[in-house]
Structure formats: C-alpha cells, structure tokens
Amino acid sequence: MAQSERLRVVVDAASGDGGADTALAAASLALRDDPSLELTLVGRRNLPERLARYGLGGHDRVELLAAEQVLEMDVGAAQALRRGQGSSMQLGLEQLAAGRAAAVVSAGSTGALMALSRQVLGMLPGVERPALMAALPTADQVVWMLDLGANVGVNAQRLHEFAQMGSTVVRVVTGRPPRIGLLNIGSEPGKGPDVVREAARMIEADPQLDYAGFIEADRVIAGDVDLVVCDGFAGNVLLKTAEGMARLMFHEMRQQTGPWRGLVLKRPLQRLYDKLDPARHNGAPLLGVRGIVIKSHGGACKRGFASAIRLAALEARRNLIPELEHALWTSY
C-alpha cells in the first residue's frame, strides 16, 4: 500500500492510564505527521465534546465510535472475555475484523487485549498464542525483542516460531532481514537450558533465518544483533531493567549537573535523551493474531502513543499480515 493511499487505524481512545486526553493528543500528532492517515476513535459517549481541545473537532479524517464501557487496566484475560462486549477495546477489534480498518492501537490491559484479539480476529496458521514484541534503543539503532511477557514458559518450537515472526516484522519495518540472537546465560554452544539449546538448533537449521548464535543480556543493549528471541519471563525482566536503568541514568545526570554546567551540556544531553527516550520506541506488535494489533504502554505520553499509531500504519502499509502468513506457511 502506497504512502499516499488513505489508511484507517482504530484507536482505543479510552483505555490506558492517560485515557482520552493522551489518546486524543496523540491522534492529533499522528494526523499532523501523516496526511494519508485516517482514524477511528473509540471512546466514551462524551468523546465528541473533547475533540476541539485537541484540534480534532470536525476533522475530515476522524470518525467516532461510542463504547458502552471501558475495561479496567487490571482486568484479566478471563474477565475480559466475559465482560468485553461493548467495550472500547472489543469494538476497535471488531472494526478491524470487519475490514473497516487496517490496524488497532490500544493502551489497555495486555491480558485483555491478547484474549479479545484471539477471540475476535483468530490466529495465524500454526500459532498457539500471541507474542509481544518491542524495540529497545542501542548505540547505533534499535534492537527488537520478543516475547515480552505474553508467554512465560515456552518450548523450543515456540521460540523458533518467535524467530520467524520477529524476523518478518523487522524485515517489513526496516527493509532488511535481521541477524537473530537467542537470549542465554552465555554465548558458548553448551550453555543454557535444554529448551534454549534445542531452539538454537531449529533456528540455525531454518534457511529463512539469519542466526547469529546465543547472546547475553549485556550484548543486547550493545546492539550486537537486530532481533533477540526469548521467553516472556526473561524478555519482560530485561525490558523493565533497561527502562529502569535509562530513567536512573537521566535522573543522575540532572542531579549532578549544576546550573552553569547544565547550560553547557543541555544540547548534547537533549540529543542523548531523544535517542534513548522510550516514547520514540513505544508500540509493541501483538504477533500471531490475524490482524495488526499494537499495544501501547499504559503510561505512554502523547508522543509515545503517537509512535504506536505510526507503527500500526507502517505495518499495515507494508502488508505485514500476508508476509507473516507466508513465513509461517513455508515452515510447515
């Protein structure tokens, strides 16, 4: 799909810690930056009253859809399936399933989004459970990683599947196939649990994948590979640790630079912050479901939420779902 062609993304404008204020501010930024983007905003019935505040009143590329309810951030998967009918999240997914949009973005509960996406959209061939993927900043570029918490315990076949799906996403987004590392406690071939060593054999034997070997956590941030594959427990711990260290680093920089030195360092520090700012890399594709679903961080700012919307549009324009289907079918 060409950049100039109109493309519609559904935004769950009610879920997430920031609720409608963050979602509407993000929608305004995304529409400003992408003249071919159209949005369907799903929210509470008072949503029309709030549009003017964000320059969206009467916008010709914005549609509204009223939801009967909003699922809480702490709602679990089972509760979401029982109570999701009429929610902003489910209505957005139904728009995607009906072909009225190319992608969905939500900052709501991860468990609820996974469960409802499976129910409404169904799964791609051979995939049992969705996986969450995200980008981390490194010295030169970003490194993509999955899974980030959707699958705590996995077998070797699932890790191989993650490598296939993740490789396809990185190729679609960046235009080149990624070098893949399998997260482990050492780089030597004999290190790690049996499931990781078996997954390494499967990934290395796959002619569609560029496998670089085991990678330790410190080398992930160094940017030694483009894609890191791991189970959801390890991935979530690594992601949260990296985010926490970035926050600590910038906090200490602010504390240690006095007013005069701060003025001298302001510009280089700002460039560094812009490079490592989590908002620039917000947006986690929910892979494995039959449609483009992007999970935005629940506490994302407007710039972060807008980044998630842009990622959804990019994946749709580059036909991610057909690419994923092809990658999965060729492996069977």
C-alpha positions as CSV (number, residue, x, y, z in Angstrom):
1,M,0.0,0.0,0.0
2,A,1.5,3.3,-1.0
3,Q,2.1,6.1,1.5
4,S,-0.3,8.4,-0.5
5,E,-3.3,6.0,-0.2
6,R,-5.7,6.6,2.7
7,L,-5.3,4.1,5.5
8,R,-7.5,3.8,8.6
9,V,-6.3,2.9,12.1
10,V,-8.6,2.4,15.0
11,V,-7.5,3.9,18.3
12,D,-8.9,2.8,21.6
13,A,-9.2,6.3,23.0
14,A,-10.5,5.3,26.4
15,S,-8.1,2.7,27.8
16,G,-4.7,3.3,29.4
17,D,-3.6,5.4,32.3
18,G,-3.9,8.6,30.4
19,G,-7.4,7.8,29.0
20,A,-8.9,10.0,26.3
21,D,-6.6,13.0,27.0
22,T,-3.4,11.1,26.0
23,A,-5.1,9.3,23.1
24,L,-6.6,12.4,21.6
25,A,-3.4,14.4,21.9
26,A,-1.6,11.5,20.2
27,A,-4.2,11.3,17.5
28,S,-3.7,15.0,16.7
29,L,0.1,14.5,16.4
30,A,-0.3,11.4,14.2
31,L,-2.7,13.1,11.8
32,R,-0.5,16.1,11.5
33,D,2.5,14.0,10.6
34,D,0.7,11.6,8.1
35,P,-1.7,13.3,5.7
36,S,-2.9,9.9,4.4
37,L,-3.9,8.6,7.8
38,E,-7.5,8.3,8.9
39,L,-8.5,7.4,12.5
40,T,-11.5,5.9,14.1
41,L,-11.5,6.9,17.7
42,V,-13.4,4.6,20.1
43,G,-14.3,6.1,23.4
44,R,-17.0,7.1,25.9
45,R,-20.1,8.9,24.7
46,N,-18.7,12.3,25.8
47,L,-15.8,11.9,23.4
48,P,-17.2,14.4,20.8
49,E,-17.2,17.2,23.5
50,R,-13.4,16.8,24.0
51,L,-12.3,16.9,20.4
52,A,-12.0,20.7,19.9
53,R,-9.4,20.9,22.8
54,Y,-7.0,18.8,20.6
55,G,-7.8,20.4,17.2
56,L,-9.9,17.4,16.1
57,G,-13.4,19.0,16.1
58,G,-14.9,18.5,12.6
59,H,-11.7,16.9,11.3
60,D,-12.4,15.2,8.0
61,R,-10.1,12.3,8.7
62,V,-11.6,11.4,12.1
63,E,-14.6,9.1,12.8
64,L,-16.0,8.4,16.3
65,L,-17.4,5.3,17.7
66,A,-19.1,5.2,21.1
67,A,-18.4,2.4,23.6
68,E,-20.7,1.3,26.3
69,Q,-17.8,0.6,28.7
70,V,-14.0,0.6,29.2
71,L,-12.1,-2.4,30.6
72,E,-10.0,-1.6,33.6
73,M,-6.2,-1.8,33.4
74,D,-6.1,-4.7,35.9
75,V,-8.7,-6.8,34.2
76,G,-7.5,-10.4,33.4
77,A,-8.0,-12.4,30.2
78,A,-10.9,-14.5,31.5
79,Q,-12.7,-11.4,32.8
80,A,-12.2,-9.6,29.5
81,L,-13.8,-12.4,27.6
82,R,-16.8,-12.3,29.9
83,R,-17.2,-8.6,30.2
84,G,-15.6,-7.3,27.0
85,Q,-18.8,-7.0,24.9
86,G,-19.4,-3.3,24.0
87,S,-16.0,-2.2,25.4
88,S,-13.8,0.3,23.6
89,M,-11.2,-2.5,23.1
90,Q,-13.6,-5.0,21.6
91,L,-15.3,-2.5,19.4
92,G,-12.0,-1.5,17.9
93,L,-11.0,-5.1,17.2
94,E,-14.4,-5.7,15.6
95,Q,-13.8,-2.8,13.2
96,L,-10.5,-4.5,12.2
97,A,-12.1,-7.9,11.8
98,A,-14.9,-6.4,9.6
99,G,-12.3,-4.9,7.3
100,R,-13.2,-1.3,8.2
101,A,-9.7,-0.5,9.4
102,A,-6.2,-1.8,8.8
103,A,-4.9,-1.8,12.4
104,V,-5.8,-1.3,16.0
105,V,-3.9,0.5,18.7
106,S,-4.7,0.2,22.5
107,A,-3.0,1.2,25.7
108,G,-5.3,-1.1,27.7
109,S,-4.7,-4.2,29.7
110,T,-2.3,-6.5,27.9
111,G,-4.1,-9.7,29.1
112,A,-7.4,-8.3,27.9
113,L,-6.0,-7.2,24.5
114,M,-4.5,-10.6,23.9
115,A,-7.6,-12.5,24.9
116,L,-10.0,-10.4,22.9
117,S,-7.7,-10.3,19.9
118,R,-7.6,-14.1,19.8
119,Q,-11.4,-14.3,20.1
120,V,-12.3,-11.6,17.6
121,L,-9.5,-12.0,15.0
122,G,-8.4,-15.6,15.3
123,M,-4.8,-16.8,15.0
124,L,-2.4,-17.2,12.1
125,P,-1.7,-20.8,10.9
126,G,0.2,-22.9,13.4
127,V,0.4,-20.2,16.1
128,E,-0.9,-21.2,19.5
129,R,-0.5,-17.9,21.5
130,P,0.3,-14.3,20.5
131,A,3.7,-12.9,21.4
132,L,4.6,-9.3,22.2
133,M,7.5,-7.6,20.5
134,A,9.1,-4.2,21.1
135,A,12.2,-2.2,20.1
136,L,15.0,-1.1,22.5
137,P,17.5,1.7,21.7
138,T,21.1,0.7,21.3
139,A,24.3,2.6,20.4
140,D,23.6,2.7,16.7
141,Q,20.0,1.7,16.1
142,V,17.3,-0.3,17.8
143,V,17.2,-4.0,18.7
144,W,13.8,-5.8,18.5
145,M,12.9,-8.4,21.1
146,L,10.2,-10.9,21.7
147,D,8.5,-12.3,23.7
148,L,8.0,-9.6,26.4
149,G,5.6,-11.3,28.8
150,A,2.8,-13.0,26.8
151,N,4.3,-16.4,27.1
152,V,6.2,-17.1,30.3
153,G,7.0,-20.7,29.6
154,V,7.7,-21.9,26.1
155,N,9.1,-24.9,24.3
156,A,11.7,-24.9,21.5
157,Q,9.1,-24.9,18.8
158,R,7.6,-21.7,20.1
159,L,11.0,-20.0,20.3
160,H,11.6,-20.9,16.7
161,E,8.1,-19.5,15.9
162,F,9.0,-16.3,17.6
163,A,12.2,-16.1,15.5
164,Q,10.1,-16.5,12.3
165,M,7.5,-13.9,13.2
166,G,10.1,-11.4,14.7
167,S,12.3,-11.7,11.6
168,T,9.4,-11.0,9.3
169,V,8.4,-7.9,11.3
170,V,11.9,-6.4,11.4
171,R,12.3,-7.1,7.6
172,V,9.0,-5.4,6.9
173,V,9.7,-2.4,9.2
174,T,13.3,-1.8,8.3
175,G,13.6,-3.2,4.8
176,R,16.3,-5.8,5.6
177,P,16.4,-9.2,7.2
178,P,17.7,-9.2,10.8
179,R,20.6,-11.0,12.5
180,I,18.9,-13.1,15.2
181,G,20.3,-13.8,18.7
182,L,18.8,-16.3,21.2
183,L,19.0,-14.9,24.8
184,N,21.1,-17.1,27.0
185,I,23.3,-17.1,30.1
186,G,26.4,-17.5,27.9
187,S,27.5,-17.4,24.3
188,E,29.1,-20.9,24.2
189,P,27.1,-23.6,22.4
190,G,26.7,-25.8,25.5
191,K,25.3,-23.1,27.8
192,G,21.8,-22.7,29.0
193,P,18.7,-25.0,29.5
194,D,17.8,-27.8,27.1
195,V,14.9,-25.9,25.6
196,V,17.1,-23.0,24.6
197,R,19.8,-25.3,23.1
198,E,17.1,-27.2,21.1
199,A,15.6,-23.9,19.8
200,A,19.1,-22.8,18.7
201,R,19.4,-26.0,16.6
202,M,16.0,-25.3,15.0
203,I,16.6,-21.6,14.3
204,E,20.1,-22.3,12.9
205,A,18.7,-25.0,10.5
206,D,16.0,-22.7,9.2
207,P,17.2,-21.3,5.8
208,Q,14.9,-18.3,6.1
209,L,16.6,-17.0,9.2
210,D,20.0,-15.4,9.8
211,Y,21.0,-16.9,13.1
212,A,24.0,-15.2,14.9
213,G,24.0,-17.5,18.0
214,F,23.4,-17.1,21.7
215,I,23.5,-13.6,23.1
216,E,23.9,-12.4,26.7
217,A,21.9,-9.6,28.2
218,D,24.7,-7.0,28.2
219,R,25.3,-7.6,24.5
220,V,21.6,-7.0,23.7
221,I,22.0,-3.3,24.6
222,A,25.3,-3.1,22.8
223,G,23.4,-3.8,19.5
224,D,25.3,-7.0,18.5
225,V,22.1,-8.3,16.8
226,D,19.0,-6.9,15.3
227,L,16.5,-9.3,16.9
228,V,16.5,-11.1,20.3
229,V,14.4,-14.1,20.9
230,C,13.5,-15.3,24.4
231,D,10.6,-16.5,26.6
232,G,8.2,-13.9,28.0
233,F,9.7,-14.1,31.5
234,A,13.2,-13.3,30.5
235,G,12.1,-10.7,27.9
236,N,9.9,-8.8,30.4
237,V,12.7,-8.7,33.0
238,L,15.3,-7.5,30.5
239,L,12.9,-4.8,29.1
240,K,12.0,-3.4,32.5
241,T,15.6,-3.4,33.7
242,A,16.7,-1.5,30.6
243,E,13.9,1.1,31.1
244,G,14.7,1.5,34.8
245,M,18.4,2.0,34.1
246,A,17.6,4.6,31.4
247,R,15.5,6.5,33.9
248,L,18.2,6.2,36.6
249,M,20.9,7.5,34.3
250,F,18.9,10.6,33.3
251,H,17.9,11.3,36.9
252,E,21.5,11.2,38.0
253,M,22.6,13.4,35.1
254,R,20.1,16.0,36.1
255,Q,21.2,15.8,39.8
256,Q,24.9,16.0,39.0
257,T,24.9,18.9,36.5
258,G,24.8,22.3,38.2
259,P,23.1,25.3,36.5
260,W,26.2,26.5,34.5
261,R,27.4,23.1,33.5
262,G,23.8,22.2,32.7
263,L,23.6,25.0,30.2
264,V,26.7,23.8,28.5
265,L,25.5,20.2,28.4
266,K,21.9,20.9,27.6
267,R,22.1,20.3,23.9
268,P,24.1,17.1,23.9
269,L,22.0,15.7,26.8
270,Q,18.9,16.6,24.9
271,R,20.2,14.7,21.9
272,L,21.0,11.7,24.1
273,Y,17.6,11.8,25.7
274,D,15.8,12.0,22.4
275,K,17.8,9.0,21.2
276,L,17.0,6.8,24.3
277,D,13.6,8.2,25.1
278,P,11.2,5.2,25.4
279,A,8.5,7.3,23.8
280,R,10.3,7.1,20.5
281,H,10.1,3.3,20.6
282,N,6.7,2.8,22.1
283,G,4.4,0.3,20.4
284,A,4.5,-3.4,20.8
285,P,3.1,-5.5,17.9
286,L,0.9,-8.4,19.2
287,L,2.1,-11.1,16.8
288,G,0.3,-14.2,15.8
289,V,-3.3,-12.9,15.6
290,R,-4.9,-12.4,12.2
291,G,-4.6,-8.6,12.1
292,I,-2.3,-5.7,13.1
293,V,-2.7,-5.0,16.8
294,I,-0.3,-2.6,18.5
295,K,-0.1,-2.5,22.3
296,S,0.9,1.0,23.6
297,H,2.4,1.3,27.0
298,G,-0.3,2.0,29.5
299,G,1.5,5.0,30.8
300,A,2.7,6.4,27.5
301,C,2.8,10.1,26.9
302,K,1.2,11.6,23.8
303,R,4.4,11.3,21.8
304,G,4.7,7.7,22.8
305,F,1.1,6.9,21.9
306,A,1.6,8.7,18.6
307,S,4.6,6.5,17.9
308,A,2.4,3.4,18.4
309,I,-0.1,4.8,15.9
310,R,2.7,5.4,13.3
311,L,4.0,1.9,13.8
312,A,0.5,0.5,13.2
313,A,0.2,2.4,9.9
314,L,3.7,1.4,8.8
315,E,3.0,-2.3,9.3
316,A,-0.3,-2.0,7.5
317,R,1.2,-0.2,4.5
318,R,3.9,-2.8,4.2
319,N,1.4,-5.7,4.3
320,L,2.7,-7.4,7.5
321,I,-0.1,-10.0,7.9
322,P,0.4,-11.5,4.4
323,E,4.1,-11.5,5.0
324,L,3.7,-13.3,8.3
325,E,1.3,-15.9,6.8
326,H,3.8,-16.6,4.1
327,A,6.7,-17.0,6.6
328,L,4.6,-19.4,8.7
329,W,3.2,-21.4,5.8
330,T,6.7,-22.0,4.3
331,S,7.9,-23.5,7.6
332,Y,5.3,-26.3,7.5
